[in-house]
Amino acid sequence: DGYFSHRPKEKMRTDSNNENSVPKDFETIDNSNFAPRTQRQKHQSELVKKPLSKQKEHLRKKLEEEKMKESLLLGKNSNEVVQFSDHPGKNSSNSKNLKEMDGPPTQHLLKPIESISPELKYEQPPRCEVTGKEAISAMSRAKSQQCRQHIADVYCQHKLGKLMPEQVTRFCALEGKANNNVQWDEDSVEYMPANPVRIAFVLVVHGRASRQLQRMFKAIYHKDHFYYIHVDKRSNYLHRQVLQFASQYPNVRVTSWRMATIWGGASLLTTYLQTMKDLMEMSDWPWDFFINLSAADYPIRTNDQLVAFLSRYRDMNFLKSHGRDNARFIRKQGLDRLFLECDTHMWRLGDRKIPEGITVDGGSDWFLLNRKFVEYVTFSNDDLVTKMKRFYSYTLLPAESFFHTVLENSPFCDSMVDNNLRITNWNRKLGCKCQYKHIVDWCGCSPNDFKPADFHRFQQTARPTFFARKFEAVVNQEIIGQLDYYLYGNYPSGTPGLRSYWENVYEEPDGPGALSDVALTMFHSFSRLGLRRAESSFHATGDSSCRYYPMGHPVSIHLYFLADRFQGFLVRHHATNLAVSKLETLETWVMPKKVFKIASPPSDFGRLQFSEV
């Protein structure tokens, strides 16, 4: 979208807290990586047939040739056996390697790539013949030899029946799902219990929005709670910022280990389980509840209200479940498919069966769990926990189902409350664009950002809610300011920067390799333009005080917003002052400039609500 675009008004809707990250119209989406990609077309009778241009005719012939090659490669049913030689790193198949084509994110077309070697190399030969078309596709698209080896090993283990549990023991005495109703009274804060609960907030964060993270941290901070922060392995700038502010608080710690978590990946569940283990081993942190948050979350009730509510229900676990159609949930979540995460990608390897003996459930991967259940999930070696950890190690979006399934089949099943105490801004038409196909062999959704028009949704009292998501200050910071005022009152008069927002793009410790050649060239140009502007604006005849020579790469680059409008780039850089031959650090503010204007707009131009380039 353009920086100053105006979107059409959205229809008012009742809040929905169905937080599944898979489209509701899942049945209409082809998650295959093999069918040709198509776009919706009108009925043929409505189309006016036109003669093909030479270019289109050439593309049509080329597509037919590729289809012929594909049929020779995969056979009529795309399920031919790939034969492997007895030598490590070699295979005897004459088939070409496969690679995913670029195109609309609805379906994937596999085609032979002549420039890639047809041989798939392994550290050791696979223990079985890889016959599944999904596994063949995954191995051909995997970038590293180690990942291909991992895919082959897991596929063969599954094919031999040694990977997935077939039967799991259920320890819940209830028939069906627990139905615990909790009462919500905003005035309950006046009756603070004598022994209030203490909360362990686990923040799993990534990206570069350190200012938004610190603002959210300030909103949830209390001296009686504990804060454990995991920063994505790839977010080094944010990790440096977190270490800096965490050192100022005795009840804030940063994980000594870091993982590269991806959307839908098994690594996110691994991260949660490891943070739970760490927290259980911190004997000096006597917490009662585990709450997971991201930098895109924000509180919509005060700490006193949250503590009063949880103290009243300290034996409960709060998770949001899906609807009643369990079979449809299993299908749309891909729980009946085998997945493997490697090379920061979630590969689909084939079908699998749901273990018998238990009820599988799921919903949102944002939850509040009490200490007793966290201890059970972390340290129990019973049949349920052990086998579920294995099952969900090869599952798409495992954090959206693992804790639900374990809780509902465990001795703690009567403690489940079907409410994760959150509001999530779901708008399926805007959020379900199958935008994660480049990292997951599946379609998914993301919630949308809250804006000022959504503020009334935080004031509802029909059910207990204490957090909301998503918020992104780079999209809209006004709504965050409204929440701050609603919860804690106005800032002191004259507080600077309330309408401003800065977000880092680059920092010198990242190294110039963190920027693309195009971006690095652009920011160098901005630096030189700033120095030239300074010289022309302030330089007098015979005066060299404003003459500079640029030195090295940029020091830092920030996006700058004021009142939710993009104001440009702030480029900090080194330059030598030619007047005194001294190295100085300067900052250039590069503002956007309108490059066109509407001349003689038509009479009906006012009907236009939105445009995009």
C-alpha positions as CSV (number, residue, x, y, z in Angstrom):
1,D,0.0,0.0,0.0
2,G,1.1,3.5,-0.5
3,Y,2.1,5.5,2.5
4,F,-1.0,7.7,2.4
5,S,-3.5,5.3,1.0
6,H,-7.1,5.2,2.4
7,R,-8.8,1.9,2.7
8,P,-12.6,1.5,2.4
9,K,-14.5,1.3,5.7
10,E,-14.9,-2.3,6.9
11,K,-18.2,-3.7,8.0
12,M,-18.8,-3.8,11.7
13,R,-18.5,-7.4,13.0
14,T,-18.9,-9.2,16.3
15,D,-15.7,-10.3,17.9
16,S,-14.6,-13.8,17.0
17,N,-11.9,-15.6,19.1
18,N,-11.5,-18.6,16.8
19,E,-7.8,-18.3,16.5
20,N,-7.0,-21.2,14.2
21,S,-4.3,-20.1,11.7
22,V,-5.8,-22.0,8.8
23,P,-8.4,-20.5,6.4
24,K,-12.1,-21.2,7.2
25,D,-12.6,-22.0,3.6
26,F,-9.9,-24.6,3.7
27,E,-11.7,-27.1,1.5
28,T,-11.5,-24.7,-1.4
29,I,-7.8,-24.3,-1.2
30,D,-5.4,-26.8,-2.9
31,N,-2.4,-27.3,-0.6
32,S,-0.7,-29.5,-3.1
33,N,2.7,-28.7,-4.5
34,F,2.1,-30.5,-7.7
35,A,-1.1,-29.2,-9.3
36,P,-0.7,-26.4,-11.8
37,R,-1.4,-23.0,-10.4
38,T,-4.6,-21.4,-11.6
39,Q,-6.6,-18.2,-11.2
40,R,-10.3,-17.9,-10.9
41,Q,-11.8,-17.4,-14.4
42,K,-15.3,-16.5,-15.6
43,H,-17.4,-19.2,-17.2
44,Q,-16.2,-20.0,-20.7
45,S,-19.5,-18.9,-22.2
46,E,-18.9,-15.4,-20.9
47,L,-15.4,-15.1,-22.4
48,V,-14.9,-13.6,-25.7
49,K,-12.4,-15.8,-27.5
50,K,-9.6,-13.8,-29.1
51,P,-6.7,-14.9,-31.2
52,L,-3.5,-15.6,-29.2
53,S,-0.6,-13.2,-29.7
54,K,2.7,-14.6,-30.8
55,Q,4.0,-14.3,-27.3
56,K,1.1,-16.1,-25.8
57,E,1.2,-18.8,-28.4
58,H,4.9,-19.3,-27.6
59,L,4.1,-19.6,-23.9
60,R,1.3,-22.0,-24.6
61,K,3.7,-24.3,-26.6
62,K,6.3,-24.0,-23.9
63,L,3.8,-25.0,-21.2
64,E,2.8,-28.1,-23.2
65,E,6.4,-29.1,-23.5
66,E,6.9,-28.7,-19.7
67,K,3.8,-30.8,-19.1
68,M,5.2,-33.5,-21.3
69,K,8.5,-33.4,-19.4
70,E,6.6,-33.5,-16.1
71,S,4.6,-36.6,-17.1
72,L,7.9,-38.3,-18.1
73,L,9.4,-37.3,-14.8
74,L,6.7,-38.3,-12.4
75,G,4.6,-40.7,-14.4
76,K,0.9,-40.5,-14.9
77,N,0.1,-40.4,-11.2
78,S,3.2,-38.5,-10.2
79,N,4.1,-41.3,-7.8
80,E,7.0,-43.1,-9.5
81,V,9.7,-44.7,-7.4
82,V,13.0,-42.9,-7.1
83,Q,15.8,-45.6,-7.1
84,F,18.9,-45.0,-5.1
85,S,22.4,-46.4,-5.8
86,D,24.4,-48.3,-3.2
87,H,26.9,-45.5,-3.0
88,P,26.5,-42.6,-0.5
89,G,25.8,-39.3,-2.1
90,K,24.7,-41.0,-5.4
91,N,21.4,-42.2,-6.9
92,S,20.7,-43.9,-10.1
93,S,17.5,-42.1,-11.0
94,N,17.5,-40.5,-14.4
95,S,14.8,-38.0,-13.3
96,K,15.6,-34.3,-13.2
97,N,15.6,-32.3,-10.0
98,L,12.4,-30.5,-9.2
99,K,12.0,-26.9,-8.1
100,E,9.1,-24.8,-7.1
101,M,8.0,-22.1,-9.6
102,D,7.2,-18.6,-8.8
103,G,3.6,-17.5,-9.1
104,P,0.4,-16.7,-7.2
105,P,0.4,-18.3,-3.7
106,T,-2.5,-20.7,-4.3
107,Q,-1.0,-23.8,-5.8
108,H,2.5,-25.0,-6.9
109,L,3.7,-26.4,-10.2
110,L,6.8,-28.6,-10.3
111,K,8.9,-28.5,-13.4
112,P,12.3,-29.9,-14.3
113,I,15.2,-27.4,-13.9
114,E,17.8,-28.2,-16.5
115,S,20.5,-26.2,-14.8
116,I,20.3,-28.2,-11.6
117,S,22.1,-31.5,-11.2
118,P,19.6,-34.4,-11.4
119,E,21.4,-36.3,-8.6
120,L,20.3,-35.9,-5.0
121,K,23.3,-36.2,-2.6
122,Y,23.0,-37.8,0.8
123,E,25.4,-38.4,3.7
124,Q,24.1,-42.0,3.7
125,P,21.7,-43.8,1.3
126,P,18.1,-43.8,2.4
127,R,17.0,-46.9,4.3
128,C,14.0,-47.4,2.0
129,E,12.7,-46.5,-1.5
130,V,11.2,-43.0,-1.4
131,T,8.0,-43.4,-3.3
132,G,5.7,-40.7,-2.0
133,K,5.4,-37.7,-4.3
134,E,5.4,-35.3,-1.4
135,A,8.6,-36.7,0.0
136,I,10.2,-36.6,-3.4
137,S,9.1,-33.0,-3.9
138,A,10.5,-32.1,-0.4
139,M,13.9,-33.7,-1.1
140,S,14.2,-32.1,-4.5
141,R,13.5,-28.6,-3.0
142,A,15.6,-28.9,0.1
143,K,18.6,-26.7,0.0
144,S,21.1,-28.6,2.1
145,Q,22.4,-32.1,2.0
146,Q,21.7,-32.5,5.7
147,C,18.1,-31.5,5.3
148,R,17.6,-34.0,2.4
149,Q,19.1,-36.7,4.5
150,H,16.8,-35.8,7.4
151,I,13.8,-35.9,5.2
152,A,14.8,-39.3,3.8
153,D,15.4,-40.7,7.3
154,V,12.1,-39.5,8.7
155,Y,10.2,-40.7,5.7
156,C,11.7,-44.2,5.9
157,Q,11.1,-44.4,9.7
158,H,7.5,-43.5,9.1
159,K,7.1,-45.9,6.2
160,L,8.5,-48.7,8.3
161,G,6.0,-47.9,11.1
162,K,8.7,-46.8,13.6
163,L,7.9,-43.1,13.9
164,M,4.3,-42.4,14.9
165,P,2.5,-43.8,18.0
166,E,-0.5,-45.9,17.1
167,Q,-2.1,-46.0,20.6
168,V,-1.9,-43.5,23.4
169,T,-3.2,-43.9,26.9
170,R,-5.9,-41.4,28.1
171,F,-5.8,-40.5,31.8
172,C,-8.9,-38.2,32.0
173,A,-11.9,-39.6,33.8
174,L,-14.3,-37.3,32.1
175,E,-16.5,-38.2,29.1
176,G,-16.0,-35.5,26.5
177,K,-14.6,-32.0,27.1
178,A,-14.7,-30.1,30.4
179,N,-17.1,-27.2,30.4
180,N,-15.9,-24.8,33.0
181,N,-17.5,-21.3,33.1
182,V,-15.7,-18.5,34.7
183,Q,-17.4,-15.3,35.9
184,W,-16.1,-12.0,34.9
185,D,-16.5,-8.9,37.0
186,E,-14.5,-5.8,36.3
187,D,-15.1,-4.6,39.9
188,S,-13.4,-7.7,41.3
189,V,-10.2,-5.8,41.5
190,E,-11.5,-4.2,44.7
191,Y,-11.3,-7.6,46.4
192,M,-7.7,-8.4,46.0
193,P,-6.9,-11.8,47.6
194,A,-4.5,-12.2,50.5
195,N,-2.2,-14.5,48.4
196,P,-2.2,-13.0,44.8
197,V,-0.8,-15.1,42.0
198,R,2.6,-14.3,40.5
199,I,2.9,-14.6,36.7
200,A,5.8,-15.8,34.5
201,F,5.5,-13.9,31.2
202,V,7.3,-15.6,28.4
203,L,8.0,-13.2,25.5
204,V,8.9,-14.9,22.2
205,V,10.0,-12.0,19.9
206,H,11.7,-11.4,16.6
207,G,12.2,-8.6,14.1
208,R,13.6,-5.1,14.8
209,A,10.7,-3.3,16.5
210,S,12.5,-2.8,19.8
211,R,10.6,0.4,20.7
212,Q,7.2,-1.4,20.4
213,L,8.6,-4.3,22.5
214,Q,9.8,-2.0,25.2
215,R,6.5,-0.1,25.2
216,M,4.6,-3.4,25.6
217,F,7.0,-4.5,28.3
218,K,6.4,-1.3,30.2
219,A,2.6,-1.9,30.0
220,I,2.8,-5.4,31.5
221,Y,5.7,-4.9,34.0
222,H,5.2,-5.3,37.7
223,K,7.8,-6.0,40.4
224,D,6.0,-9.1,41.6
225,H,6.0,-10.9,38.3
226,F,8.7,-12.5,36.2
227,Y,9.7,-12.0,32.6
228,Y,11.6,-14.5,30.5
229,I,12.5,-13.4,26.9
230,H,13.4,-15.5,23.9
231,V,14.7,-13.6,20.9
232,D,14.8,-15.3,17.5
233,K,18.3,-16.5,16.5
234,R,18.2,-14.4,13.4
235,S,17.2,-11.1,15.2
236,N,20.6,-10.0,16.4
237,Y,19.8,-6.3,16.7
238,L,16.7,-7.0,18.8
239,H,18.7,-9.4,21.0
240,R,21.3,-6.7,21.7
241,Q,18.5,-4.2,22.6
242,V,16.7,-6.8,24.9
243,L,20.0,-7.6,26.7
244,Q,20.5,-3.9,27.4
245,F,17.1,-3.2,29.0
246,A,16.8,-6.6,30.7
247,S,19.9,-5.9,32.7
248,Q,18.1,-3.1,34.5
249,Y,15.6,-5.4,36.2
250,P,16.1,-8.1,38.7
251,N,13.0,-10.0,37.6
252,V,13.8,-10.1,33.8
253,R,16.0,-12.7,32.2
254,V,16.9,-13.5,28.6
255,T,17.3,-17.1,27.4
256,S,20.9,-18.2,27.0
257,W,19.9,-20.3,24.0
258,R,18.2,-19.1,20.8
259,M,16.2,-20.8,18.1
260,A,15.1,-19.7,14.6
261,T,11.4,-20.2,14.9
262,I,9.2,-20.1,11.8
263,W,5.5,-19.8,11.2
264,G,3.8,-23.1,11.7
265,G,7.1,-24.8,12.6
266,A,7.8,-27.4,15.3
267,S,10.5,-25.1,16.6
268,L,8.0,-22.9,18.3
269,L,6.6,-25.7,20.4
270,T,10.2,-26.7,21.2
271,T,10.8,-23.1,22.3
272,Y,7.8,-23.1,24.7
273,L,8.7,-26.5,26.2
274,Q,12.3,-25.4,26.8
275,T,11.2,-22.1,28.4
276,M,8.9,-24.1,30.7
277,K,11.7,-26.4,31.7
278,D,13.9,-23.3,32.4
279,L,11.3,-21.7,34.5
280,M,10.6,-24.8,36.5
281,E,14.3,-25.0,37.3
282,M,14.5,-21.4,38.5
283,S,14.0,-22.0,42.2
284,D,14.2,-18.3,43.0
285,W,11.2,-17.5,40.8
286,P,8.0,-18.7,42.6
287,W,5.5,-18.1,39.7
288,D,2.0,-19.5,39.5
289,F,0.9,-18.9,35.9
290,F,2.7,-19.2,32.5
291,I,1.5,-16.6,29.9
292,N,3.1,-16.4,26.4
293,L,3.2,-13.1,24.5
294,S,4.7,-11.6,21.4
295,A,5.8,-8.1,20.7
296,A,2.5,-7.7,18.8
297,D,0.4,-8.2,21.9
298,Y,-0.8,-5.5,24.3
299,P,-2.8,-5.6,27.6
300,I,-6.4,-4.3,27.5
301,R,-6.9,-4.6,31.3
302,T,-4.7,-3.5,34.2
303,N,-2.3,-5.8,36.1
304,D,-4.5,-5.6,39.2
305,Q,-7.5,-6.9,37.3
306,L,-5.5,-9.7,35.8
307,V,-4.1,-10.8,39.1
308,A,-7.5,-10.6,40.9
309,F,-9.1,-12.8,38.2
310,L,-6.3,-15.4,38.0
311,S,-6.1,-15.6,41.8
312,R,-9.8,-16.5,41.9
313,Y,-9.2,-19.3,39.3
314,R,-5.6,-20.3,40.2
315,D,-6.3,-24.0,39.5
316,M,-7.6,-23.5,36.0
317,N,-5.9,-23.6,32.6
318,F,-7.0,-21.1,29.9
319,L,-6.9,-22.3,26.3
320,K,-9.1,-21.4,23.3
321,S,-10.4,-24.4,21.4
322,H,-11.8,-24.7,17.9
323,G,-15.4,-25.4,17.1
324,R,-17.2,-28.8,17.5
325,D,-16.3,-30.4,14.2
326,N,-13.2,-32.3,15.3
327,A,-12.8,-34.2,12.0
328,R,-12.7,-30.9,10.0
329,F,-10.2,-29.4,12.4
330,I,-7.9,-32.3,12.0
331,R,-8.1,-32.1,8.2
332,K,-7.7,-28.3,7.9
333,Q,-4.8,-28.2,10.5
334,G,-3.0,-31.0,8.6
335,L,-2.8,-33.1,11.8
336,D,-3.3,-36.2,9.6
337,R,-0.2,-35.2,7.6
338,L,3.5,-35.8,8.4
339,F,5.6,-32.7,8.5
340,L,9.3,-32.1,9.2
341,E,11.1,-28.8,9.9
342,C,14.6,-28.3,8.5
343,D,16.4,-25.5,6.4
344,T,13.9,-23.1,8.1
345,H,11.1,-24.7,6.1
346,M,8.2,-27.0,7.1
347,W,8.1,-29.9,4.6
348,R,5.1,-32.1,4.0
349,L,6.1,-35.7,3.6
350,G,2.9,-37.6,3.4
351,D,-0.1,-38.9,5.3
352,R,-0.4,-40.4,8.8
353,K,-3.0,-41.7,11.2
354,I,-4.1,-40.0,14.4
355,P,-3.3,-42.2,17.4
356,E,-6.2,-44.1,18.9
357,G,-7.3,-43.9,22.5
358,I,-7.3,-40.1,22.9
359,T,-9.2,-37.0,21.8
360,V,-7.3,-34.6,19.6
361,D,-8.2,-30.9,20.1
362,G,-6.7,-27.6,19.3
363,G,-7.2,-23.9,18.6
364,S,-5.1,-20.9,19.6
365,D,-1.4,-21.1,20.4
366,W,-1.8,-18.3,23.0
367,F,-2.6,-19.6,26.4
368,L,-2.4,-19.2,30.2
369,L,-1.3,-22.4,32.0
370,N,-1.0,-23.0,35.8
371,R,2.2,-24.2,37.3
372,K,1.0,-27.7,38.1
373,F,0.1,-28.5,34.5
374,V,3.4,-26.9,33.2
375,E,5.3,-29.2,35.6
376,Y,3.3,-32.2,34.3
377,V,4.0,-31.3,30.6
378,T,7.7,-30.7,31.3
379,F,8.7,-33.6,33.5
380,S,6.1,-36.4,33.1
381,N,7.3,-39.6,31.5
382,D,3.9,-41.1,31.2
383,D,2.6,-42.6,28.0
384,L,0.5,-39.6,27.1
385,V,3.1,-36.9,27.4
386,T,6.0,-38.9,25.9
387,K,4.0,-40.0,22.8
388,M,2.4,-36.6,22.3
389,K,5.8,-34.9,22.3
390,R,6.9,-37.3,19.6
391,F,3.7,-37.0,17.5
392,Y,3.8,-33.2,17.6
393,S,7.5,-33.0,16.7
394,Y,6.3,-33.8,13.2
395,T,3.2,-31.6,13.1
396,L,2.2,-28.4,11.4
397,L,1.4,-25.6,13.9
398,P,2.0,-27.9,16.9
399,A,1.6,-25.2,19.5
400,E,-2.0,-24.8,18.4
401,S,-2.9,-28.3,19.4
402,F,-0.3,-29.9,21.7
403,F,-1.3,-28.3,25.0
404,H,-5.0,-28.7,24.2
405,T,-4.7,-32.4,23.5
406,V,-2.4,-33.2,26.4
407,L,-4.6,-31.3,28.9
408,E,-7.9,-32.8,27.7
409,N,-6.5,-36.3,28.0
410,S,-4.5,-35.8,31.2
411,P,-5.5,-36.0,34.9
412,F,-5.9,-32.2,34.7
413,C,-8.6,-32.4,32.1
414,D,-11.2,-30.9,34.5
415,S,-9.2,-27.7,34.8
416,M,-9.6,-26.5,31.2
417,V,-11.4,-23.2,30.5
418,D,-12.3,-22.7,26.8
419,N,-11.1,-19.1,26.8
420,N,-7.5,-17.9,26.4
421,L,-8.5,-14.4,27.8
422,R,-7.6,-12.7,24.5
423,I,-9.1,-10.8,21.6
424,T,-7.5,-11.5,18.2
425,N,-8.3,-9.3,15.2
426,W,-9.3,-11.9,12.7
427,N,-10.5,-10.8,9.3
428,R,-10.3,-13.8,7.1
429,K,-10.7,-11.9,3.8
430,L,-7.6,-9.8,4.6
431,G,-5.6,-12.2,6.6
432,C,-5.9,-15.5,4.7
433,K,-3.8,-15.0,1.6
434,C,-1.8,-18.2,1.8
435,Q,1.2,-16.0,2.5
436,Y,3.4,-18.6,4.2
437,K,3.8,-21.0,1.2
438,H,7.5,-20.0,0.9
439,I,8.2,-21.5,4.4
440,V,5.4,-24.0,4.9
441,D,3.9,-26.6,2.5
442,W,0.5,-25.5,3.6
443,C,-1.9,-22.5,3.6
444,G,-2.3,-20.3,6.6
445,C,-3.7,-17.1,8.0
446,S,-2.6,-14.2,10.2
447,P,-4.7,-11.8,12.3
448,N,-4.8,-8.2,11.2
449,D,-3.6,-5.1,13.0
450,F,-5.9,-3.2,15.3
451,K,-6.7,0.4,14.4
452,P,-8.5,3.2,16.3
453,A,-11.9,2.2,14.9
454,D,-11.5,-1.1,16.8
455,F,-11.2,0.4,20.2
456,H,-14.8,-0.3,21.2
457,R,-13.9,-4.1,21.1
458,F,-11.6,-3.7,24.1
459,Q,-14.4,-2.3,26.2
460,Q,-16.7,-5.3,26.0
461,T,-17.4,-7.1,29.3
462,A,-19.3,-10.1,28.0
463,R,-16.3,-12.4,28.7
464,P,-13.0,-12.0,30.5
465,T,-10.3,-10.7,28.2
466,F,-7.0,-9.2,29.2
467,F,-4.8,-9.1,26.1
468,A,-5.3,-8.4,22.4
469,R,-3.3,-8.8,19.2
470,K,-2.1,-7.8,16.7
471,F,-0.6,-4.3,17.2
472,E,2.1,-2.9,15.0
473,A,3.3,0.6,15.6
474,V,4.7,0.8,12.1
475,V,1.2,0.4,10.8
476,N,-0.8,2.3,13.5
477,Q,0.5,3.7,16.8
478,E,-2.5,5.8,17.7
479,I,-4.5,2.7,18.9
480,I,-1.6,1.9,21.3
481,G,-1.7,5.4,22.7
482,Q,-5.5,5.1,23.2
483,L,-5.0,1.9,25.2
484,D,-2.3,3.5,27.4
485,Y,-4.6,6.4,28.2
486,Y,-7.5,4.0,28.8
487,L,-5.5,1.8,31.2
488,Y,-3.2,4.2,33.0
489,G,-4.3,7.8,32.2
490,N,-2.7,10.5,30.2
491,Y,1.1,11.1,30.0
492,P,2.4,14.3,31.7
493,S,2.0,17.5,29.7
494,G,4.9,18.1,27.4
495,T,6.0,14.4,27.1
496,P,8.0,14.3,23.9
497,G,7.7,11.8,21.1
498,L,4.2,10.5,21.9
499,R,3.2,10.8,18.2
500,S,6.6,9.7,16.8
501,Y,7.8,6.3,16.1
502,W,11.2,5.0,15.0
503,E,12.0,1.5,13.8
504,N,15.5,0.3,13.0
505,V,16.4,-1.0,9.6
506,Y,20.1,-1.5,10.0
507,E,22.8,-1.2,12.7
508,E,26.5,-1.2,12.2
509,P,27.1,-4.4,14.2
510,D,24.9,-6.2,11.7
511,G,27.6,-5.7,9.1
512,P,26.9,-4.5,5.5
513,G,26.1,-8.0,4.5
514,A,22.8,-7.6,6.3
515,L,21.6,-5.3,3.5
516,S,21.1,-6.1,-0.1
517,D,23.4,-4.4,-2.7
518,V,20.4,-2.3,-3.8
519,A,19.6,-1.1,-0.3
520,L,23.3,-0.4,0.6
521,T,23.7,1.6,-2.6
522,M,20.5,3.5,-1.9
523,F,21.5,4.4,1.7
524,H,25.0,5.5,0.5
525,S,23.3,7.8,-2.0
526,F,21.2,9.3,0.8
527,S,24.3,10.0,2.8
528,R,26.0,11.8,-0.1
529,L,22.8,13.8,-0.9
530,G,22.7,14.9,2.7
531,L,26.3,16.1,2.6
532,R,25.8,17.9,-0.7
533,R,22.7,19.6,0.7
534,A,24.6,20.7,3.8
535,E,27.4,22.2,1.7
536,S,25.0,24.1,-0.6
537,S,22.8,25.4,2.2
538,F,25.4,26.6,4.7
539,H,28.6,27.0,2.8
540,A,29.8,30.6,2.3
541,T,32.6,31.7,0.0
542,G,35.9,30.6,1.4
543,D,34.2,28.7,4.2
544,S,34.9,24.9,4.5
545,S,33.1,24.3,7.7
546,C,30.2,22.4,6.0
547,R,32.3,20.5,3.5
548,Y,32.4,16.8,4.2
549,Y,33.8,13.7,2.6
550,P,31.7,10.4,3.2
551,M,33.6,7.6,5.0
552,G,32.6,3.9,5.2
553,H,29.2,2.3,5.4
554,P,26.2,3.8,7.2
555,V,26.2,3.5,11.0
556,S,22.4,3.1,11.4
557,I,19.2,3.5,9.5
558,H,15.7,4.1,10.9
559,L,12.3,4.5,9.6
560,Y,10.6,7.6,11.0
561,F,6.8,8.1,11.4
562,L,4.9,11.0,12.9
563,A,1.2,10.7,13.6
564,D,1.2,7.4,11.7
565,R,2.5,9.0,8.6
566,F,5.8,8.0,7.1
567,Q,8.3,10.9,7.3
568,G,11.3,9.2,5.7
569,F,14.6,7.6,6.5
570,L,17.1,8.7,9.1
571,V,20.6,7.6,7.9
572,R,23.5,8.0,10.4
573,H,26.9,7.9,8.8
574,H,30.5,8.9,9.2
575,A,32.1,11.8,7.3
576,T,35.4,13.7,7.4
577,N,35.0,17.5,8.0
578,L,37.4,18.9,5.4
579,A,37.8,22.2,7.4
580,V,39.4,20.5,10.4
581,S,40.2,17.1,9.0
582,K,38.2,15.4,11.7
583,L,35.9,12.4,11.5
584,E,32.4,13.2,12.6
585,T,29.1,11.3,12.8
586,L,26.1,13.0,11.0
587,E,22.5,12.0,10.4
588,T,20.7,12.6,7.1
589,W,16.9,12.9,7.1
590,V,15.6,11.8,3.7
591,M,11.9,12.7,3.3
592,P,9.5,11.3,0.7
593,K,8.5,13.6,-2.1
594,K,5.2,13.4,-4.1
595,V,6.2,12.8,-7.7
596,F,2.8,13.3,-9.3
597,K,-0.5,15.2,-8.8
598,I,-3.9,14.7,-10.2
599,A,-4.7,17.2,-13.0
600,S,-8.3,17.9,-13.9
601,P,-9.9,14.9,-12.0
602,P,-13.1,13.6,-13.5
603,S,-16.4,14.4,-11.9
604,D,-16.9,10.9,-10.5
605,F,-13.4,10.7,-9.0
606,G,-14.7,11.1,-5.5
607,R,-16.3,7.7,-5.7
608,L,-12.8,6.1,-5.7
609,Q,-12.1,4.7,-2.2
610,F,-8.8,2.9,-2.6
611,S,-6.0,2.5,-5.2
612,E,-2.8,0.5,-5.2
613,V,0.3,0.5,-7.3
